[in-house]
Amino acid sequence: MKSKLTEQQKINEVLSKVFSFLIKKKMSKTTQDMINKNPKVKRSVDNLNKGIDDFKEAFKDAYGDDFADRVEKELRKV
């Protein structure tokens, strides 16, 4: 039987993978130009990046730096 903490950790790992993918995803020059030329889209991307940073900080606060660092290292391998 799985504990809720283990289920929550799995959920957090999936969310971390999604956010890491968004951060690491390489955008083509055309996409980057479209973002920079459209202020509304640029604000949305900036808000997304801020949200990712807030999530990472909250994850570290909730589970500790050591666990968060281990998860981050595992995600980099993926």
C-alpha positions as CSV (number, residue, x, y, z in Angstrom):
1,M,0.0,0.0,0.0
2,K,1.4,3.4,-1.0
3,S,1.4,6.2,1.4
4,K,0.1,9.7,0.5
5,L,3.5,11.1,0.7
6,T,4.8,8.8,-1.9
7,E,1.9,9.6,-4.2
8,Q,2.5,13.3,-3.6
9,Q,6.1,12.9,-4.4
10,K,5.2,11.2,-7.7
11,I,2.9,14.0,-8.6
12,N,5.6,16.5,-7.8
13,E,8.1,14.7,-9.9
14,V,5.7,14.7,-12.9
15,L,5.1,18.4,-12.4
16,S,8.8,19.0,-12.1
17,K,9.5,17.1,-15.3
18,V,6.9,19.1,-17.2
19,F,8.3,22.4,-15.9
20,S,11.9,21.3,-16.5
21,F,10.9,20.4,-20.1
22,L,9.4,23.8,-20.6
23,I,12.5,25.5,-19.2
24,K,15.0,23.5,-21.2
25,K,13.0,23.3,-24.4
26,K,14.9,25.1,-27.2
27,M,12.9,27.5,-29.2
28,S,13.5,28.2,-32.8
29,K,14.5,31.7,-33.7
30,T,11.1,32.3,-35.3
31,T,9.3,31.4,-32.1
32,Q,11.7,33.5,-30.0
33,D,11.1,36.5,-32.4
34,M,7.3,36.1,-32.1
35,I,7.5,36.1,-28.3
36,N,9.8,39.2,-28.3
37,K,7.6,41.1,-30.8
38,N,4.3,40.5,-29.0
39,P,4.2,42.2,-25.6
40,K,1.2,40.1,-24.4
41,V,2.9,36.8,-25.2
42,K,6.2,38.1,-23.7
43,R,4.4,38.9,-20.5
44,S,2.8,35.4,-20.5
45,V,6.2,33.8,-20.9
46,D,7.7,35.9,-18.2
47,N,4.8,35.0,-15.9
48,L,5.3,31.3,-16.7
49,N,9.0,31.6,-15.8
50,K,8.2,33.3,-12.6
51,G,5.6,30.6,-11.8
52,I,8.3,27.9,-12.4
53,D,10.7,29.7,-10.1
54,D,8.0,30.0,-7.4
55,F,7.2,26.3,-7.8
56,K,10.8,25.3,-7.4
57,E,11.1,27.4,-4.3
58,A,7.9,26.0,-2.8
59,F,9.1,22.4,-3.6
60,K,12.3,23.0,-1.8
61,D,10.5,24.5,1.2
62,A,8.1,21.6,1.4
63,Y,10.6,18.7,0.8
64,G,14.0,20.2,1.7
65,D,17.0,21.2,-0.4
66,D,18.5,17.7,-0.5
67,F,15.4,16.0,-1.9
68,A,14.8,18.8,-4.4
69,D,18.3,18.6,-5.6
70,R,18.1,14.8,-6.0
71,V,14.9,15.2,-8.0
72,E,16.4,17.9,-10.1
73,K,19.5,15.7,-10.9
74,E,17.3,12.8,-11.8
75,L,15.2,15.0,-14.1
76,R,18.3,16.3,-15.9
77,K,19.1,12.7,-16.8
78,V,15.7,12.3,-18.5
